[in-house]
Amino acid sequence: MGFFSSQAAAPVDLTCSNSQTLLMSLTCLYNILYNGIIDNIIDFNSTKMDSLYASIYASIHNIFSTLFGPLLPRIICLTFLYLTCLYTFKLTRYSLQTLFPAVIEWGFTKIPTIHVALLDKEEKEEYECKDTRLVVQNKDLNLKNPSRKNYIQCYDPSTGVHLGEVPAMTEAEVFSRVSLAKSAQLKWSKTSFKERRLVLRTIQKYILSHIEDICRVSSRDSGKPKVDALLGEVMTTCEKIRCINVNGESWLSKSYRPTGPLMLHKTAYVEYVPYGVLGVIAPWNYPFHNMLNHVISGLYSGNAVVSKVSEHTSWSSRYFTGIVREALRACGHDPDVVQTITGFAEAGEAVVKCPGVDKIIFTGSPGVGRMVMKGASEFLKPVILELGGKDPMVFCDDVCLDEVMSWSMRGCFQNCGQNCCGVERIFAYEKIHDEFLRRAEEKIRALRQGVPLACCGHDGEVDCGAMVMEGQINIIQALIDDAVKKGATLHCGGKRNTTAGNGYGQFYEPTLISGITSDMRIAKEEVFGPVMCVVKVPNNDDDECIRMINDCDFGLGSSVYSRDAARAKRMGEQIKSGMFTANDFGVNYLVQSLPFGGVKDSGFDRFAGPEGLRACCLERSIVLDRIPFVKTTIPDPINYPIKTSQGMQFSGSLINLMYNESLFGKLKAIFGIIKAS
């Protein structure tokens, strides 16, 4: 009988013999698939693969022969062999084109070792505090020294110690730095992804061997405990580098698009080309990561990056910028492709309006964000705005308080509450509300606050550090006072800490306040400090909880805790925010393949993920001929000079041919085209 001879499939007869055959065939197939494929993934060998295919073919043939007769299994097995051969070819091509080069790059490329010199107060944790400390209430005023008008005075916010000074750059100086970056970018934009990865790997190598130094410098400049620096500065930066290096090339590869019936003879794709110079205006809460964050994505996408750092944390920028510039130099590239701007508001304004800056990335308050957008609009310059949040953390009535208390503490008090996506509002369901408050007060009162480094007679063993900005303490106090005046209950804290740091430094006590209602400023305005605000959810009502959450102008992140995962997800889908996490907090940012950003007053556009990396690029739409000798021509009826009647008939028939869903309509259109031609 021929291979494709016609024969009706026999009915299934699961007699003892057939059942045994089927069972044996299934067992054989399982063993082959489990042992054979796993073995061949580990040790690829073409002869072994041929044997594997033959064994699988025989097993499938026996199974289907038992069930359906001889013809169908032959067709199925032939299809199987075709697909597996195709898969093997694609796997081999992938190995040759992608896998092997990656193994060589990651396994055999030597990563340069760089050295960045540390200043005395950067290198040592201990230093002399005598005669250098400042009365902290006046620190904001002393960022400007009348006798040193062209410099920013830098202080340790936890001790009041004067750290040094950095230039307060003028508009002309900013423009000069941008010009250097723009010139360097022309060559940098022509580098390969492999070259860019090597620079980032060099930075990563330095970070991993200087974790203590980076944490110490971050702590000294921003007043945060070293553990908070490790988590918020170092770990996030390392993950950003890893994610970009692994995924960045595919995210920036050409994105092919379907052409549609009219353009079947064309190939269409989007390519991502560097903007040129990215202007970054970075905040003060994480001085290391907030600068490196956009340098990493900017460099990888082929741009130059000019970062204006906050005047409140400019001291550390010398060291952190040096890491990047030394990595570029060690890899044979012009370090001028990365520039750091220090200065006051005038320097930030200069970055925005500088003709050489092609796009602005701003992180800060909504008020300043609006000014940045207004300034950029005069030059039709695109902006990314990340403007903080009023993030809710929801504890439903079914949560286990033993499991969630630690998350509430971390969400509210990490980095002394100075986090864009920190927890600003806790919604505790009525059933657990009172017990939650009791436990929270106990934990908050136990927090140790003080100088985060072992200096000036302190041991550095603290949970909460200092506030970066003196002015922020006044903002927090005004919000607390307003809430208490309108009926909120202050359980602990609620004032400046005048004993931490022996009276020096900028400290606000870890605070617990409850009974928050919608008429209080603290329910709507960003606190950005060590304050846990608790809102009771009446009657354990999910709908009312969602209503209260969304009654806010911010929408950055959110989280819901419930033993019912489906319930948490369902509630999260109704929260108006850019990010959501079920039964967890802050992990969105550690998944760097996800875009980061918010809605409403939390800003727009994104950084991180493919969306963030592509946001560093201009999207160019490209159309090419699919087949060299097939060209688009202009048919005579619509070529100049146009014959209106003939042209209308021809064009109308063509449109019907392409888009009329009935067969009769398409046939009629063909005759119309012929007639018009």
C-alpha positions as CSV (number, residue, x, y, z in Angstrom):
1,M,0.0,0.0,0.0
2,G,1.4,3.4,-0.9
3,F,2.2,5.9,1.7
4,F,-0.7,8.2,0.9
5,S,-3.1,5.3,0.0
6,S,-6.7,6.0,1.0
7,Q,-8.0,4.0,3.9
8,A,-10.7,4.9,6.4
9,A,-9.5,5.2,10.0
10,A,-10.3,2.2,12.0
11,P,-12.5,2.8,15.1
12,V,-10.7,2.8,18.4
13,D,-10.6,-0.6,20.0
14,L,-8.9,-0.4,23.4
15,T,-8.5,-4.1,23.9
16,C,-5.9,-5.4,26.3
17,S,-3.4,-5.6,23.5
18,N,-4.1,-2.1,22.1
19,S,-4.2,-0.6,25.6
20,Q,-0.8,-2.1,26.5
21,T,0.6,-0.9,23.2
22,L,-0.7,2.7,23.8
23,L,0.6,2.7,27.4
24,M,4.0,1.4,26.3
25,S,4.2,4.0,23.5
26,L,3.2,6.9,25.9
27,T,5.8,5.7,28.4
28,C,8.4,5.4,25.8
29,L,7.6,8.9,24.4
30,Y,7.8,10.4,27.9
31,N,11.2,8.9,28.6
32,I,12.5,10.0,25.2
33,L,11.3,13.6,25.6
34,Y,12.4,13.9,29.2
35,N,15.8,12.2,29.0
36,G,16.6,12.8,25.3
37,I,15.8,16.4,25.0
38,I,17.3,17.5,28.3
39,D,20.4,15.5,27.5
40,N,20.7,17.1,24.0
41,I,20.2,20.6,25.4
42,I,23.2,20.0,27.6
43,D,25.3,18.3,25.0
44,F,24.2,19.1,21.5
45,N,25.2,16.5,18.9
46,S,23.7,16.1,15.5
47,T,24.0,12.3,15.4
48,K,22.3,12.0,18.8
49,M,19.6,14.5,17.6
50,D,18.9,12.3,14.5
51,S,18.5,9.3,16.8
52,L,16.2,11.3,19.1
53,Y,14.0,12.4,16.2
54,A,13.7,8.8,15.0
55,S,12.7,7.6,18.4
56,I,10.1,10.3,18.9
57,Y,8.8,9.6,15.4
58,A,8.3,5.9,16.2
59,S,6.6,6.6,19.5
60,I,4.1,9.1,18.0
61,H,3.5,6.8,15.1
62,N,2.6,3.9,17.5
63,I,0.3,6.1,19.6
64,F,-1.7,7.4,16.7
65,S,-1.7,4.1,14.9
66,T,-3.3,2.5,17.9
67,L,-5.9,5.2,18.1
68,F,-6.6,6.1,14.4
69,G,-5.0,3.7,12.0
70,P,-1.9,4.1,9.8
71,L,-2.6,7.1,7.5
72,L,-3.1,9.9,10.0
73,P,0.0,9.1,12.1
74,R,2.2,9.3,9.0
75,I,0.9,12.7,8.2
76,I,1.3,13.9,11.8
77,C,4.8,12.5,12.1
78,L,5.9,14.0,8.7
79,T,4.6,17.4,10.0
80,F,6.5,16.8,13.3
81,L,9.8,16.0,11.5
82,Y,9.4,19.1,9.3
83,L,8.8,21.4,12.3
84,T,11.6,19.9,14.4
85,C,14.0,20.2,11.5
86,L,12.9,23.8,11.1
87,Y,13.3,24.4,14.8
88,T,16.8,22.9,14.8
89,F,17.8,25.1,11.9
90,K,16.5,28.2,13.7
91,L,18.3,27.1,16.9
92,T,21.5,26.6,15.0
93,R,21.2,30.0,13.3
94,Y,20.4,31.6,16.6
95,S,23.4,30.0,18.2
96,L,25.7,31.1,15.4
97,Q,24.3,34.7,15.2
98,T,23.5,35.5,18.8
99,L,24.4,32.8,21.4
100,F,28.0,32.2,20.5
101,P,28.9,35.9,20.1
102,A,27.3,36.6,23.5
103,V,29.2,33.8,25.1
104,I,32.4,35.2,23.7
105,E,31.6,38.7,24.7
106,W,30.5,37.9,28.3
107,G,33.0,35.2,28.9
108,F,36.2,36.4,27.3
109,T,36.1,40.2,27.0
110,K,38.4,41.8,29.5
111,I,36.6,44.4,31.6
112,P,38.9,47.4,32.5
113,T,39.6,48.2,36.1
114,I,39.3,51.9,36.9
115,H,40.4,54.1,39.8
116,V,38.6,57.2,41.0
117,A,40.4,59.2,43.7
118,L,38.4,59.9,46.9
119,L,38.7,63.2,48.8
120,D,39.3,63.0,52.6
121,K,35.6,63.3,53.6
122,E,34.6,60.8,50.9
123,E,37.2,58.2,51.9
124,K,36.9,58.3,55.7
125,E,33.7,57.8,57.8
126,E,35.1,59.7,60.8
127,Y,36.0,63.4,60.6
128,E,36.5,66.3,62.9
129,C,33.3,68.2,63.7
130,K,34.7,71.0,65.8
131,D,34.3,74.5,64.4
132,T,32.8,73.3,61.2
133,R,29.2,72.7,62.2
134,L,26.4,75.0,61.3
135,V,23.3,76.0,63.1
136,V,21.0,73.8,61.1
137,Q,18.0,76.1,60.9
138,N,20.1,78.5,58.7
139,K,21.6,75.8,56.4
140,D,19.3,76.6,53.5
141,L,20.4,80.2,53.6
142,N,24.1,79.2,53.7
143,L,24.0,77.2,50.5
144,K,24.9,80.7,49.1
145,N,27.9,82.4,50.7
146,P,28.0,86.2,49.8
147,S,31.8,86.1,49.7
148,R,31.7,83.0,47.4
149,K,29.0,83.9,45.0
150,N,30.0,81.5,42.2
151,Y,29.9,78.4,44.5
152,I,27.4,76.2,46.3
153,Q,28.3,75.5,49.9
154,C,27.8,71.8,50.7
155,Y,26.9,70.4,54.2
156,D,26.3,67.0,55.8
157,P,22.5,67.3,56.6
158,S,22.9,65.0,59.6
159,T,25.8,66.8,61.3
160,G,25.7,70.3,59.9
161,V,29.4,69.9,58.9
162,H,30.7,71.9,56.0
163,L,31.8,69.4,53.3
164,G,33.2,71.8,50.7
165,E,31.9,73.8,47.8
166,V,31.2,73.2,44.1
167,P,30.8,75.6,41.2
168,A,27.5,77.4,40.8
169,M,27.6,77.4,37.0
170,T,26.4,80.3,34.9
171,E,24.3,80.0,31.7
172,A,27.4,80.4,29.6
173,E,29.2,77.6,31.5
174,V,26.2,75.3,31.0
175,F,26.1,76.0,27.3
176,S,29.8,75.3,27.1
177,R,29.4,71.9,28.8
178,V,26.5,71.0,26.5
179,S,28.6,71.9,23.5
180,L,31.4,69.5,24.7
181,A,28.8,66.8,25.1
182,K,27.3,67.4,21.7
183,S,30.6,67.2,20.0
184,A,31.5,63.9,21.8
185,Q,28.1,62.4,21.0
186,L,28.7,62.5,17.2
187,K,31.4,59.8,17.6
188,W,29.7,58.0,20.5
189,S,26.5,57.5,18.5
190,K,28.5,55.4,16.0
191,T,29.6,52.9,18.7
192,S,28.3,49.4,18.7
193,F,26.0,48.0,21.4
194,K,29.0,45.8,22.4
195,E,31.1,48.8,23.0
196,R,28.4,50.5,25.0
197,R,27.9,47.3,27.1
198,L,31.6,47.2,27.9
199,V,31.4,50.8,29.4
200,L,28.4,49.8,31.5
201,R,30.1,46.6,32.6
202,T,33.2,48.7,33.6
203,I,30.9,50.9,35.7
204,Q,29.3,47.8,37.2
205,K,32.6,46.3,38.1
206,Y,33.7,49.5,39.9
207,I,30.4,49.7,41.8
208,L,30.7,46.1,43.0
209,S,34.2,46.6,44.3
210,H,33.4,50.0,45.9
211,I,30.0,49.4,47.5
212,E,31.2,50.8,50.9
213,D,32.6,53.9,49.3
214,I,29.4,54.7,47.3
215,C,27.2,54.1,50.3
216,R,29.3,56.2,52.6
217,V,29.4,59.2,50.1
218,S,25.7,58.9,49.5
219,S,25.0,58.8,53.3
220,R,27.2,61.8,53.9
221,D,25.6,64.0,51.2
222,S,22.0,63.0,51.8
223,G,21.8,61.9,55.4
224,K,20.5,58.4,54.8
225,P,21.6,55.2,56.6
226,K,24.1,53.1,54.7
227,V,21.6,50.2,54.4
228,D,19.1,52.6,52.7
229,A,21.9,53.7,50.4
230,L,22.8,50.1,49.6
231,L,19.2,49.2,48.7
232,G,18.1,52.5,47.0
233,E,21.3,53.6,45.4
234,V,23.5,50.6,44.7
235,M,21.2,47.7,44.1
236,T,18.8,49.6,41.9
237,T,21.7,50.9,39.8
238,C,23.2,47.4,39.4
239,E,19.9,46.0,38.3
240,K,19.4,48.8,35.8
241,I,22.8,48.1,34.3
242,R,22.1,44.3,34.1
243,C,18.7,44.8,32.6
244,I,19.9,47.3,29.9
245,N,22.9,45.1,29.0
246,V,20.9,42.0,28.6
247,N,17.8,43.4,26.9
248,G,18.8,46.8,25.5
249,E,19.9,45.7,22.1
250,S,16.7,43.9,21.3
251,W,14.6,46.8,22.7
252,L,16.4,49.1,20.3
253,S,16.4,46.8,17.3
254,K,14.3,47.6,14.2
255,S,10.6,47.0,14.9
256,Y,9.0,45.6,11.7
257,R,5.4,46.5,11.0
258,P,2.7,45.0,8.7
259,T,2.3,46.9,5.5
260,G,-1.3,46.3,4.5
261,P,-2.7,45.2,1.2
262,L,-1.8,48.3,-0.8
263,M,1.9,48.1,0.2
264,L,2.5,44.4,0.1
265,H,5.6,45.0,-2.1
266,K,7.2,47.2,0.7
267,T,9.0,46.5,3.9
268,A,8.2,48.8,6.8
269,Y,9.9,49.2,10.2
270,V,10.6,51.7,12.9
271,E,14.2,52.4,13.9
272,Y,15.3,54.1,17.1
273,V,18.0,56.7,16.6
274,P,19.6,58.8,19.4
275,Y,18.1,62.2,20.1
276,G,21.6,63.7,20.6
277,V,21.9,65.3,24.0
278,L,19.6,64.4,26.9
279,G,19.2,67.1,29.6
280,V,18.5,65.5,33.0
281,I,17.4,67.5,36.0
282,A,17.8,65.1,38.9
283,P,16.4,65.3,42.5
284,W,18.2,65.1,45.7
285,N,16.8,62.0,47.5
286,Y,19.1,59.4,45.8
287,P,22.2,61.3,44.5
288,F,24.0,58.3,43.1
289,H,21.1,56.4,41.4
290,N,19.2,59.5,40.2
291,M,22.2,60.6,38.2
292,L,23.4,57.2,37.0
293,N,19.8,56.1,36.1
294,H,19.6,58.3,33.0
295,V,23.3,58.1,32.2
296,I,22.9,54.4,31.8
297,S,20.0,54.5,29.4
298,G,21.2,57.6,27.7
299,L,24.6,56.2,26.9
300,Y,23.3,52.8,25.8
301,S,20.9,54.5,23.4
302,G,23.8,56.5,21.8
303,N,23.2,59.8,23.4
304,A,25.2,62.3,25.4
305,V,23.9,63.0,28.8
306,V,24.1,66.4,30.7
307,S,22.8,66.1,34.2
308,K,21.9,69.0,36.4
309,V,22.2,67.7,40.0
310,S,20.4,69.2,43.0
311,E,22.2,72.0,44.8
312,H,21.3,70.1,48.0
313,T,23.4,67.0,47.0
314,S,26.0,68.4,44.7
315,W,29.0,67.5,46.8
316,S,28.9,63.8,45.9
317,S,28.5,64.5,42.1
318,R,32.3,64.9,41.7
319,Y,32.9,61.4,42.7
320,F,29.9,59.8,41.0
321,T,30.5,61.6,37.7
322,G,34.2,60.5,37.9
323,I,33.1,56.9,37.9
324,V,31.3,57.2,34.6
325,R,34.0,59.4,33.0
326,E,36.8,57.1,34.0
327,A,34.9,54.1,32.6
328,L,34.5,55.9,29.3
329,R,38.1,56.8,29.2
330,A,39.3,53.3,30.1
331,C,37.2,51.9,27.2
332,G,38.7,54.3,24.7
333,H,35.9,56.9,24.5
334,D,35.6,60.6,25.0
335,P,34.5,61.2,28.6
336,D,32.9,64.5,27.5
337,V,29.9,62.6,26.3
338,V,28.8,62.8,30.0
339,Q,28.6,66.2,31.8
340,T,27.4,67.2,35.2
341,I,26.0,70.6,35.9
342,T,26.1,72.0,39.4
343,G,24.3,75.2,40.3
344,F,21.0,76.8,41.5
345,A,17.8,77.2,39.6
346,E,19.4,79.4,37.0
347,A,21.6,76.4,35.9
348,G,18.5,74.2,35.5
349,E,16.8,76.8,33.4
350,A,19.9,77.0,31.2
351,V,19.7,73.3,30.6
352,V,16.1,73.5,29.6
353,K,16.6,76.4,27.1
354,C,20.0,75.4,25.8
355,P,19.6,74.9,22.0
356,G,22.0,71.9,22.2
357,V,19.8,69.9,24.5
358,D,17.4,67.8,22.5
359,K,15.1,66.4,25.3
360,I,14.5,67.0,29.0
361,I,14.1,64.4,31.7
362,F,12.9,65.9,35.0
363,T,12.2,64.4,38.4
364,G,10.8,66.6,41.1
365,S,7.7,68.4,42.3
366,P,4.6,69.1,40.2
367,G,5.1,72.8,40.6
368,V,8.7,72.8,39.3
369,G,7.7,70.3,36.7
370,R,5.1,72.7,35.2
371,M,7.8,75.4,35.0
372,V,10.2,73.0,33.2
373,M,7.4,72.0,30.8
374,K,6.6,75.7,30.2
375,G,10.2,76.5,29.6
376,A,10.7,73.6,27.2
377,S,7.5,74.5,25.3
378,E,9.0,77.7,24.1
379,F,11.5,75.6,22.1
380,L,9.1,72.7,21.3
381,K,11.4,70.5,23.3
382,P,10.0,67.1,24.4
383,V,10.0,66.3,28.2
384,I,9.6,63.4,30.5
385,L,8.1,64.4,33.9
386,E,8.3,62.2,37.0
387,L,6.6,64.3,39.6
388,G,6.3,62.2,42.8
389,G,3.2,60.6,44.2
390,K,0.8,60.0,47.1
391,D,1.0,56.2,46.9
392,P,-1.6,54.2,48.8
393,M,-0.9,50.9,50.6
394,V,-4.1,49.0,51.3
395,F,-4.5,46.4,54.0
396,C,-7.7,44.5,53.5
397,D,-9.7,43.0,56.4
398,D,-8.3,39.5,55.7
399,V,-4.5,40.3,56.0
400,C,-2.3,38.8,58.6
401,L,-0.8,41.7,60.5
402,D,2.3,39.7,61.4
403,E,3.1,39.5,57.8
404,V,2.4,43.1,56.6
405,M,3.6,45.3,59.5
406,S,7.2,45.2,58.2
407,W,6.1,46.3,54.7
408,S,4.2,49.3,56.2
409,M,7.4,50.4,58.0
410,R,9.6,50.0,55.0
411,G,7.2,51.8,52.8
412,C,6.9,54.8,55.0
413,F,10.3,55.1,56.6
414,Q,12.9,54.0,54.1
415,N,15.2,56.9,53.3
416,C,13.3,58.8,56.0
417,G,10.2,58.8,53.7
418,Q,12.0,60.7,50.9
419,N,10.9,58.4,48.1
420,C,8.9,59.2,44.9
421,C,7.1,55.9,45.2
422,G,7.1,55.7,49.0
423,V,3.9,55.0,50.9
424,E,2.1,58.2,51.7
425,R,-1.3,56.8,52.7
426,I,-2.1,53.5,54.4
427,F,-5.7,52.4,54.1
428,A,-6.5,50.0,57.0
429,Y,-9.8,48.2,56.9
430,E,-12.0,48.8,59.9
431,K,-11.7,45.3,61.1
432,I,-7.9,45.5,61.6
433,H,-7.6,49.3,62.0
434,D,-7.2,49.6,65.8
435,E,-4.8,46.7,66.1
436,F,-2.8,48.0,63.2
437,L,-2.4,51.4,64.9
438,R,-1.4,49.8,68.2
439,R,1.4,47.7,66.5
440,A,2.5,50.6,64.2
441,E,2.9,53.0,67.2
442,E,5.0,50.4,69.0
443,K,7.3,49.9,66.1
444,I,7.6,53.6,65.2
445,R,8.5,54.6,68.7
446,A,11.3,52.0,68.6
447,L,12.9,53.5,65.5
448,R,16.4,54.9,66.2
449,Q,17.1,58.2,64.5
450,G,20.4,60.0,64.2
451,V,23.7,60.5,62.3
452,P,24.0,57.6,59.9
453,L,27.8,57.4,59.9
454,A,30.3,56.7,62.6
455,C,31.5,60.3,63.1
456,C,31.2,63.2,65.4
457,G,30.9,60.8,68.4
458,H,28.1,58.7,66.8
459,D,28.2,55.0,66.0
460,G,26.0,55.2,62.8
461,E,23.6,52.5,64.1
462,V,20.3,54.1,63.1
463,D,17.1,53.3,61.3
464,C,16.2,56.8,60.2
465,G,18.6,59.5,59.1
466,A,18.2,63.2,58.3
467,M,16.1,65.2,55.9
468,V,18.1,66.4,52.9
469,M,16.3,69.8,52.8
470,E,15.7,72.1,55.8
471,G,12.7,73.5,53.9
472,Q,11.0,70.1,53.7
473,I,10.8,70.0,57.5
474,N,8.7,73.2,57.4
475,I,6.4,71.6,54.7
476,I,5.9,68.5,56.8
477,Q,5.2,70.5,60.0
478,A,2.6,72.6,58.2
479,L,0.8,69.4,56.9
480,I,0.8,67.8,60.3
481,D,-0.5,70.9,62.1
482,D,-3.3,71.3,59.6
483,A,-4.4,67.7,60.0
484,V,-4.4,67.8,63.8
485,K,-6.3,71.1,63.7
486,K,-9.0,69.4,61.6
487,G,-9.3,66.4,63.9
488,A,-6.6,63.9,63.1
489,T,-5.0,62.0,65.9
490,L,-1.2,62.3,66.4
491,H,0.1,59.2,68.1
492,C,3.8,59.9,68.1
493,G,6.4,62.2,66.5
494,G,5.0,65.2,64.7
495,K,7.8,67.6,65.3
496,R,11.5,68.4,64.6
497,N,13.9,66.0,66.4
498,T,16.2,68.4,68.3
499,T,18.1,65.7,70.2
500,A,19.3,63.5,67.2
501,G,22.8,64.4,66.2
502,N,23.3,66.3,69.5
503,G,21.1,69.2,68.2
504,Y,22.9,69.5,64.9
505,G,21.5,68.3,61.6
506,Q,18.1,68.2,59.9
507,F,15.9,65.6,61.6
508,Y,12.1,65.1,61.7
509,E,10.8,62.6,64.2
510,P,9.2,59.4,62.8
511,T,5.5,60.1,63.0
512,L,2.2,58.2,63.2
513,I,-1.0,60.1,62.5
514,S,-4.5,58.7,61.9
515,G,-8.1,59.8,61.4
516,I,-7.1,61.4,58.1
517,T,-10.0,62.8,56.1
518,S,-10.3,64.3,52.6
519,D,-10.5,67.9,53.8
520,M,-7.0,67.7,55.3
521,R,-4.0,68.9,53.2
522,I,-2.1,65.8,54.2
523,A,-4.7,63.6,52.4
524,K,-3.9,65.3,49.1
525,E,-0.4,66.8,49.2
526,E,2.9,65.0,49.1
527,V,4.6,64.7,52.5
528,F,8.0,63.3,51.4
529,G,9.1,62.6,55.0
530,P,9.0,60.1,57.8
531,V,5.3,60.1,58.4
532,M,2.8,57.2,58.4
533,C,-0.7,58.5,57.6
534,V,-3.5,56.0,58.3
535,V,-7.0,56.2,56.8
536,K,-9.7,53.9,58.1
537,V,-11.8,52.1,55.5
538,P,-15.3,52.1,56.9
539,N,-17.4,48.8,56.8
540,N,-14.4,47.0,55.2
541,D,-15.8,48.2,51.9
542,D,-13.6,47.7,48.8
543,D,-15.6,50.1,46.7
544,E,-15.3,52.9,49.3
545,C,-11.6,52.2,49.6
546,I,-11.1,52.6,45.9
547,R,-13.1,55.8,45.9
548,M,-10.9,57.3,48.7
549,I,-7.7,56.2,47.0
550,N,-8.7,57.9,43.7
551,D,-9.8,61.1,45.4
552,C,-6.3,62.5,44.9
553,D,-4.4,64.4,42.2
554,F,-1.4,62.0,42.2
555,G,-1.2,58.6,40.6
556,L,2.3,57.0,40.7
557,G,2.4,53.7,42.5
558,S,0.0,51.6,44.6
559,S,-0.2,48.3,46.4
560,V,-3.0,46.1,47.9
561,Y,-2.5,43.4,50.4
562,S,-5.1,40.6,50.7
563,R,-5.0,36.9,51.2
564,D,-7.4,36.7,48.2
565,A,-5.0,37.4,45.3
566,A,-7.9,37.8,42.9
567,R,-9.4,40.4,45.2
568,A,-6.1,42.3,45.4
569,K,-5.7,42.2,41.6
570,R,-9.3,43.3,41.1
571,M,-8.9,46.3,43.4
572,G,-5.6,47.2,41.8
573,E,-7.2,47.4,38.3
574,Q,-9.5,50.2,39.6
575,I,-6.7,52.3,41.1
576,K,-5.7,55.3,38.9
577,S,-2.0,54.9,39.0
578,G,1.0,54.2,36.7
579,M,2.0,51.2,38.7
580,F,0.5,48.5,40.9
581,T,1.7,45.7,43.0
582,A,-0.3,43.0,44.7
583,N,0.9,41.8,48.1
584,D,4.2,43.5,47.8
585,F,5.8,46.9,47.8
586,G,8.4,48.7,45.7
587,V,9.3,45.7,43.5
588,N,8.1,47.4,40.3
589,Y,11.4,49.4,40.3
590,L,13.5,46.2,40.7
591,V,11.8,44.8,37.6
592,Q,13.7,47.2,35.3
593,S,12.0,45.7,32.2
594,L,8.8,47.6,33.4
595,P,8.3,51.3,32.6
596,F,8.3,53.6,35.6
597,G,6.0,56.6,35.8
598,G,2.6,57.9,36.8
599,V,-0.6,59.7,35.8
600,K,-2.3,63.0,36.7
601,D,0.1,65.1,38.9
602,S,2.6,62.3,39.0
603,G,3.7,63.3,35.5
604,F,3.8,61.6,32.1
605,D,5.9,59.5,29.8
606,R,8.2,56.8,31.3
607,F,11.7,55.7,32.0
608,A,13.0,52.1,32.5
609,G,11.8,49.2,30.4
610,P,11.8,49.2,26.6
611,E,9.5,52.2,26.8
612,G,12.0,54.2,28.8
613,L,15.0,53.2,26.6
614,R,13.1,54.0,23.4
615,A,12.1,57.4,25.0
616,C,15.8,58.3,24.7
617,C,15.4,57.9,20.9
618,L,13.7,59.5,18.0
619,E,11.4,57.0,16.3
620,R,11.9,57.0,12.6
621,S,9.5,55.3,10.2
622,I,11.2,53.5,7.3
623,V,9.7,52.1,4.1
624,L,11.9,50.1,1.6
625,D,11.2,48.0,-1.5
626,R,10.7,44.4,-0.5
627,I,11.6,43.1,-4.0
628,P,14.3,45.2,-5.8
629,F,12.6,45.1,-9.3
630,V,9.1,45.7,-8.0
631,K,8.4,49.4,-7.7
632,T,5.5,51.6,-6.9
633,T,4.2,53.4,-10.0
634,I,1.5,56.0,-10.5
635,P,-1.2,54.6,-12.7
636,D,-2.0,56.7,-15.8
637,P,-5.6,57.6,-14.7
638,I,-4.3,59.5,-11.7
639,N,-1.1,60.8,-13.2
640,Y,-0.8,64.4,-14.2
641,P,-2.6,65.7,-16.0
642,I,-5.4,63.9,-14.2
643,K,-8.5,62.8,-16.1
644,T,-11.1,63.3,-13.3
645,S,-13.8,60.9,-14.4
646,Q,-11.4,58.1,-15.2
647,G,-9.3,58.8,-12.1
648,M,-12.3,58.7,-9.8
649,Q,-13.4,55.4,-11.3
650,F,-10.0,53.9,-11.1
651,S,-9.3,55.0,-7.5
652,G,-12.8,54.0,-6.2
653,S,-12.5,50.6,-7.8
654,L,-9.0,50.1,-6.3
655,I,-10.3,51.1,-2.8
656,N,-13.2,48.6,-3.2
657,L,-10.8,45.9,-4.3
658,M,-8.7,46.3,-1.2
659,Y,-11.4,46.9,1.4
660,N,-14.7,45.6,0.2
661,E,-15.4,42.5,2.3
662,S,-17.7,40.8,-0.2
663,L,-16.3,38.6,-3.1
664,F,-18.8,40.2,-5.5
665,G,-17.7,43.6,-4.6
666,K,-14.0,42.7,-5.2
667,L,-14.9,41.2,-8.6
668,K,-16.8,44.3,-9.5
669,A,-13.9,46.4,-8.5
670,I,-11.5,44.4,-10.7
671,F,-13.7,45.1,-13.8
672,G,-13.9,48.8,-12.7
673,I,-10.1,49.0,-12.6
674,I,-9.8,47.4,-16.1
675,K,-12.4,49.7,-17.5
676,A,-10.8,52.8,-16.0
677,S,-7.4,51.8,-17.3
